[in-house]
Amino acid sequence: MAQSKFALIQEAKKRQAGNSSQNIVPQKQRVPEDALPPELLVKVKLGIMSKETARDLVQKVVHAEKKLFTDEVFSDLTRLSQTLSVFKEYKAQVYSIGSGCFILGLVFLQISDVDTFYHEHYKIGPGTLSEKLTGILISDSLRSKVNGADLIVRFHVKHEDYLRVRRRLEKAQEKESRPLLNSLDLAATRTQDSNFADWATDTNTKQLVLKMKQKSQALTGLEAKHEIAQRQVELQEGMVRGLQGKVKELTEKQETAQKVLLDNKKEIEDLTGANKGMEETIEGLLAEKTKLTNKLAMMESERLPRTRAAGEATSASKPTEPTPAGQETSVLLVNDVYGAFFGGTSTVNRQVAQFLLRHGATVHCTALQASEENKRCATEDGVILHLPIQNPRDKRTPSLEWLTFDHTTRYQDIPHDLKCIVGHAGVTSKAAKNMQQDRCPHAKLFLFNHDMPEDTEYYKGAQKAMAAGKTKQDILEDAMNADAVFSLGSRIYDHFEVTYKSLGDSKPREHLMFLPRPSSLFEAISVRPGGGEKVVLTVGRVTEVEKLEGHDLVARAIGEAAEKIPNVKLRVRGIDEDVWEASKKILEENLHSGRIKPTLLPCGTQEDIAQDMQQAHLVLMPSRAEPFGMIGLEAIAAGVPVLISDKSGLADMIKDLIMGGKCHADMRHRIVRTSVRESDLDEDAKRWAEKIVDTLEYSELEFERAAEYKKQLLESKYWEESHQNLLRVCELIE
């Protein structure tokens, strides 16, 4: 009867213990190196597909191979994973990766596998190991290092290494075929038992032991495969740790860099502030220099005799050569007044003068008359003011004809080396054009459009309405062949953009939009609601233009508003003394209220208007046809609540700013729909009255909103592009 499996195992253990000086303790041990399949060392190299390769290109490939094509390519775990998968197709396991030089250690479990690999590894072309790993390991950046050469991956295996691995595998297979059992303890290391045949004589016992031997061998093979897989895992973990170290190093460097940036940020801000302060100082010094230069020129001009013979005047009026390149730009502004006047062409004329002065131009300006206050303004601005020569016995009032037709005798001290002459359409455009033709033909002619006669003359009575066509034709004639024309705001620009088409080839060389900036005087003032009265301010003449300026509409609307706000007060700035009574009558006839009487104020300067706004709770600009609307613009810049007619260029500009995201959409509620028909007076007055009442009832809230509108308007810098165009045509910038 055969022995039990348990008895056989116990007997085998006793015999093994008797033949050994040490007992074998069953424990899991690492597979011995001689039990593992041998490593086949494979060197990975770079190659070039082309057979004929320049020597310098070969040197670049060698250099790239030493510096770039190393085991570092496997820092990309995706590449490593793809590479392992490719070698598995060849029944090869990547057991190790050499550091520095690029050598792979491969292990094979069968002789046939290593034979197949050895006879295939050197081949190139589609489907080969070389072609597969080329797509994985060679990047575009690596190709760029060798001028885009067609690189491939090549493998080199020493023949003696191949034979060594093959012999090891043969020995392992011979060992497995031996009928001897190395050990009955499956967890112990393998040892040979030479006395096995002496005690295991039973057939069943031999079969059982043989099966156990086979299972032991299978287990040993699995342990070897497990060791290989574990080595590959350790290889990947090592690369991961290396990458983590690099990430940590880069993170530390980034943190250090951020700390340095934070430390330097304050220094940069301080330097930026200091630079800005220096720029402002330099700009101020340059402005003062320009003013002093102009004052000296003015003093020199005043030394010239004020009276000259007609022959001398004719001689003096002959054109001179243009100013040589490199000298300062001299600009002449042709206008009837200069100073702090508000309205007409005066405001824009002075703004243009101040702007050009700040950018280095020498600015001359004409005027028909000048008070001491006007002369002071010119001196402070640095403008050289030119006044007409007049015989003391000549009591005639200076007129535009003196500028237009008598400039050679009346304005003899105007220089002849001017680069630019600027006129205002419908006022001094003809005078500017005559001065250019008669005195400075080399100078450029620029004009400013402030008005649209067809729209505005309609409300000034039959005579002026009938003459609107002639006025427009005169403006067109003056604009013929002008070097540039600037139109105030989009409403005037769009009008003349169409009108100039009738001039054909004689139209102005450039037609540009000009957007005036609010005066710094209004930007600087501070306003707030308060006081027992609710003051409503409007600015402009009344007589002859009450329909155009909308004074009849204002009076009617204020009369209705007074029924709900008894403490409302109307102030009107811009009334001449000789028409005071007539203006008062027009306003009172339209008030329709015994609760309110208007306060009429004389024409004033910008300073007067600024003081008026500081006392106002609301500024109105109710024109039925307002080409632009400076008073509304200055009110917004001052931070005072304002209501503006939708029939104005300013309303168009506000809408454009809202559409461009530069002003809050609520600002559109400051624009009031106004009819151009006088017959709609009652309906319009009711609409304006509702807006006036709503604004005055919530005065504190409206002032808060007005302050925000002011901030947005100034931050938008809407004027910059048009002002840059002015500098460009004057050749003050490229």
Sequence and secondary structure as in RCSB ss.txt:
>XXXX:A:sequence
MAQSKFALIQEAKKRQAGNSSQNIVPQKQRVPEDALPPELLVKVKLGIMSKETARDLVQKVVHAEKKLFTDEVFS
DLTRLSQTLSVFKEYKAQVYSIGSGCFILGLVFLQISDVDTFYHEHYKIGPGTLSEKLTGILISDSLRSKVNGAD
LIVRFHVKHEDYLRVRRRLEKAQEKESRPLLNSLDLAATRTQDSNFADWATDTNTKQLVLKMKQKSQALTGLEAK
HEIAQRQVELQEGMVRGLQGKVKELTEKQETAQKVLLDNKKEIEDLTGANKGMEETIEGLLAEKTKLTNKLAMME
SERLPRTRAAGEATSASKPTEPTPAGQETSVLLVNDVYGAFFGGTSTVNRQVAQFLLRHGATVHCTALQASEENK
RCATEDGVILHLPIQNPRDKRTPSLEWLTFDHTTRYQDIPHDLKCIVGHAGVTSKAAKNMQQDRCPHAKLFLFNH
DMPEDTEYYKGAQKAMAAGKTKQDILEDAMNADAVFSLGSRIYDHFEVTYKSLGDSKPREHLMFLPRPSSLFEAI
SVRPGGGEKVVLTVGRVTEVEKLEGHDLVARAIGEAAEKIPNVKLRVRGIDEDVWEASKKILEENLHSGRIKPTL
LPCGTQEDIAQDMQQAHLVLMPSRAEPFGMIGLEAIAAGVPVLISDKSGLADMIKDLIMGGKCHADMRHRIVRTS
VRESDLDEDAKRWAEKIVDTLEYSELEFERAAEYKKQLLESKYWEESHQNLLRVCELIE
>XXXX:A:secstr
    HHHHHHHHHHHHHHT SS          GGGS  EEEEEEEEEES SS  HHHHHHHHHHHHHTSSGGGGG
SHHHHHHHHHHHHHTT EEEEE SSS EEEEE SSHHHHHHHHHHTT  STTSHHHHHHHHH  HHHHHHTTT  
EEEEEE  HHHHHHHHHHHHHHHHHHH S  S S TTS     TTHHHH  SHHHHHHHHHHHHHHHHHHHHHHH
HHHHHHHHHHHHHHHHHHHHHHHHHHHHHHHHHHHHHHHHHHHHHHHHHHHHHHHHHHHHHHHHHHHHHHHHHHH
HHTS S   HHHHHHHTS      TTS  EEEE  S  SSB STTHHHHHHHHHHHHHTT EEEEE S   HHHH
HHHHHHT EEE     TT      HHHHHHSHHHH TTS S  SEEEEETTTTHHHHHHHHHHT TTSEEEEEE 
  HHHHGGGS HHHHHTHHHHHHHHHHHHTT SEEEEEHHHHHHHHHHHGGGGGGGS S EEEE     HHHHH 
     SSSEEEEEES  TTTHHHHTHHHHHHHHHHHTTT TTEEEEEE   GGGHHHHHHHHHHHH  SS   EE
E   BHHHHHHHHHH SEEEE  SSBSS HHHHHHHHHT  EEEESSBHHHHHHHHHHHTTSS GGGGGGEE   
S GGGHHHHHHHHHHHHHHHHHTHHHHHHHHHHHHHHHHHHTTTHHHHHHHHHHTTS  
